[in-house]
Amino acid sequence: MSNFEHLLILFSFNSITLISLILISINKKSPRVLLKFFFLPVLLTVFLGVSIQLQFEISDISLRQLFSNLIVIAWCLKSFQAYSSIKSLLLREFLESIRDLIHQKKFLTILITTIKISFIQIACFSSVLSLNYLSGYSSLNSLDILGISLCALGIAIEIICERKIKKTKQDENKLIRTGLWNYLRHPNLAGLLLFFFGLQLIALSGIGSQWSVMGFIMLLLIVLKKLIPLLERQLLAKYPEYQEYRNTTHVLPALLRR
């Protein structure tokens, strides 16, 4: 089985799973199922990738592959209880249009849009999916250890931010400006990018996995060009003092522009 065939099977499976998730949400007449389990297709696709590797004896499972898969599985499971506001923003246009598309019976449009979303999911997680084909030498190298450390740090930052956000939800009129928010406007997204950057570093040691860098670049563009501008507009509309806060903090670490 070639790498292309392997990825095509994973992409098809991810798309079918995502379509099933959307159909369940449509049947329940609520987007909650889709928002909560948005990364479930990715989780199942990771398991399928490993299963295909073992079934066809493509390669042995290496330590870097094992660590990267466990990290992604943990992250996906965590996502079921997190990122609700981020997922709502990213899928807002789709969720707003899907009711009209159903009423107009434009099911092909829904299918095409779903496949596009599935492609983005596969691209963003291409680092770990590429390792489930040929992961390279079994032993870990310094780049793997650095990548695993960055993934752990990214998840830790995300968890700290999620707990802070939950505590502040009781007072929706209060803008968070303490803790990590004293330095960055979106520390949770900084943790997210750090997590995926760590995964990408691990993938660089795989055989023929360098192409997955394009997936990380796509994720970076989505966060910087789509997600953050949406969040900034939303926060500016909600908090009058947000403009002053913007002038004193960076949107992400200082290596990125304000």
C-alpha positions in Angstrom: 0.0 0.0 0.0 1.4 3.4 -1.0 1.4 6.5 1.2 -1.2 8.1 -1.1 -3.5 5.1 -0.8 -3.1 5.1 2.9 -4.0 8.8 3.2 -6.9 8.4 0.8 -8.5 5.6 3.0 -8.0 7.8 6.1 -9.5 10.8 4.4 -12.5 8.9 3.2 -13.1 7.4 6.6 -12.8 10.7 8.3 -15.2 12.3 5.8 -17.8 9.5 6.3 -17.5 9.8 10.1 -17.9 13.6 10.0 -20.9 13.3 7.7 -22.5 10.8 10.2 -21.8 13.3 13.0 -23.6 16.0 11.0 -26.5 13.8 10.2 -26.9 13.0 13.9 -26.9 16.7 14.7 -29.5 17.4 12.0 -31.7 14.6 13.3 -31.5 16.0 16.8 -32.0 19.6 15.5 -29.1 20.8 17.6 -25.5 21.6 16.8 -24.3 20.5 20.2 -23.4 17.0 19.1 -21.3 18.3 16.2 -19.6 20.9 18.4 -18.8 18.5 21.3 -17.5 15.6 19.1 -16.1 17.7 16.3 -12.7 15.9 16.7 -14.1 12.4 17.1 -13.6 11.6 13.4 -9.9 12.5 13.8 -9.6 10.3 16.9 -11.2 7.3 15.1 -9.0 8.0 12.0 -5.9 7.8 14.1 -7.0 4.4 15.4 -7.7 3.3 11.8 -4.3 4.4 10.6 -2.5 2.3 13.2 -4.8 -0.7 12.4 -4.0 -0.5 8.7 -0.3 -0.2 9.5 -0.5 -3.4 11.6 -2.8 -5.3 9.2 -0.7 -4.7 6.1 2.6 -4.9 8.0 3.7 -1.5 6.5 6.2 -0.9 9.3 6.8 -1.5 13.0 5.4 0.8 15.6 8.1 3.1 16.8 8.4 5.0 20.1 7.8 8.4 18.4 4.7 7.0 16.7 3.4 5.6 20.0 4.0 8.9 21.9 2.5 11.0 19.1 -0.6 8.8 18.9 -1.1 8.8 22.7 -0.7 12.6 22.8 -3.3 13.1 20.0 -5.7 10.7 21.5 -5.5 12.5 24.9 -5.9 15.9 23.1 -9.0 14.7 21.2 -10.6 13.3 24.3 -9.9 16.6 26.1 -11.5 18.4 23.2 -14.9 16.8 23.9 -15.1 19.1 27.0 -13.2 22.1 25.7 -12.9 24.6 22.8 -16.7 25.1 22.6 -16.4 28.8 21.8 -13.6 28.2 19.4 -15.4 25.5 17.5 -18.6 27.6 17.4 -16.6 30.5 15.8 -14.9 28.2 13.2 -18.1 26.5 12.3 -20.5 29.5 12.6 -20.9 30.1 8.9 -21.5 26.4 8.3 -24.0 26.1 11.1 -25.9 29.2 10.1 -26.2 28.1 6.5 -27.0 24.4 7.0 -30.6 25.0 8.0 -31.3 27.0 4.8 -29.4 24.4 2.8 -31.6 21.6 4.2 -34.7 23.6 3.6 -33.6 24.3 0.0 -32.6 20.6 -0.3 -29.1 21.5 -1.4 -27.7 18.3 0.0 -24.8 18.2 -2.5 -23.6 21.6 -1.1 -23.7 20.2 2.4 -21.7 17.2 1.3 -19.1 19.2 -0.5 -18.7 21.6 2.5 -18.4 18.6 4.9 -15.7 17.1 2.7 -13.8 20.4 2.7 -13.9 20.5 6.5 -12.7 16.9 6.6 -9.8 17.8 4.4 -8.8 20.5 6.8 -9.0 18.1 9.7 -6.8 15.6 8.0 -4.3 18.3 6.9 -4.0 19.8 10.4 -3.4 16.3 11.9 -1.2 15.1 9.0 1.9 15.1 11.3 0.6 12.1 13.3 -1.2 10.5 10.4 2.0 10.5 8.4 3.8 8.8 11.3 1.2 6.0 11.1 2.6 5.0 7.8 6.4 5.1 8.1 7.6 6.4 11.5 11.3 5.9 11.1 13.8 4.5 13.6 12.2 3.1 16.8 14.4 5.1 19.2 13.7 8.7 20.1 16.1 11.4 19.1 16.6 14.9 20.5 14.0 16.4 18.1 11.4 13.9 19.3 12.1 14.7 22.9 11.8 18.4 22.2 8.5 17.9 20.3 7.0 15.7 23.1 8.0 18.4 25.6 6.4 21.2 23.6 3.2 19.1 23.2 3.1 18.6 27.0 3.7 22.3 27.6 1.0 23.2 25.1 -1.6 20.9 26.7 -0.6 22.3 30.1 -1.1 25.9 29.0 -4.5 24.9 27.4 -5.7 23.2 30.6 -4.6 26.2 32.8 -6.5 28.6 30.4 -9.6 26.4 30.3 -9.8 26.3 34.1 -9.4 30.1 34.3 -12.1 30.6 31.6 -14.5 28.3 33.5 -14.0 30.2 36.8 -14.6 33.5 35.0 -17.8 32.3 33.2 -19.8 33.2 36.4 -19.2 36.9 35.6 -19.6 37.2 31.8 -19.0 41.0 31.9 -15.5 40.5 33.3 -12.6 40.6 30.8 -9.8 38.2 31.8 -6.6 40.2 32.2 -4.8 38.2 34.9 -2.4 35.2 34.8 -1.3 34.3 31.3 -3.7 36.9 29.9 -1.5 39.6 31.5 1.1 38.8 28.8 -1.0 37.4 25.8 -4.5 38.1 24.7 -5.0 34.5 23.6 -2.8 32.2 25.7 -5.1 29.2 25.0 -4.4 29.6 21.3 -0.7 29.9 22.0 -0.9 26.6 23.8 -2.8 25.1 20.9 -0.1 26.2 18.4 2.6 25.0 20.7 1.0 21.6 20.8 0.7 21.2 17.1 4.2 22.6 16.6 5.5 19.9 18.9 3.7 17.3 16.9 5.2 18.6 13.7 8.7 18.4 15.2 8.1 14.7 16.0 6.9 14.1 12.5 10.0 15.4 11.0 11.9 12.3 12.1 9.5 10.0 10.2 10.3 8.7 6.7 8.7 10.8 4.0 6.7 12.8 6.6 8.1 16.2 5.7 5.1 17.0 3.5 3.0 17.3 6.7 4.6 20.7 7.3 2.0 22.0 4.9 -0.7 20.9 7.4 0.9 22.9 10.2 1.1 25.9 7.9 -2.6 25.6 7.1 -3.4 25.4 10.8 -1.3 28.4 11.5 -3.1 30.4 8.8 -6.5 29.4 10.1 -5.6 30.5 13.6 -3.9 33.8 12.5 -6.1 34.8 9.6 -9.5 33.5 10.6 -9.9 32.5 14.2 -8.1 35.4 15.9 -9.7 38.1 13.8 -13.1 36.6 14.7 -12.3 36.5 18.4 -10.9 40.0 18.3 -14.1 41.4 16.8 -16.3 39.5 19.2 -14.3 40.7 22.2 -14.3 44.3 21.0 -18.0 44.2 20.7 -18.5 42.7 24.1 -16.0 44.6 26.3 -15.6 48.4 25.9 -12.2 48.2 27.6 -10.8 45.6 25.2 -9.3 48.2 22.9 -7.1 49.6 25.7 -6.2 46.0 26.7 -5.1 45.3 23.0 -2.7 48.3 23.1 -0.8 46.8 26.1 -0.6 43.1 25.2 0.4 40.9 22.3 -2.1 38.7 20.5 0.3 35.7 20.8 4.0 35.5 21.8 6.1 38.6 20.9 7.6 36.9 17.9 4.2 37.4 16.2 2.8 40.8 15.5 0.2 42.5 17.8 
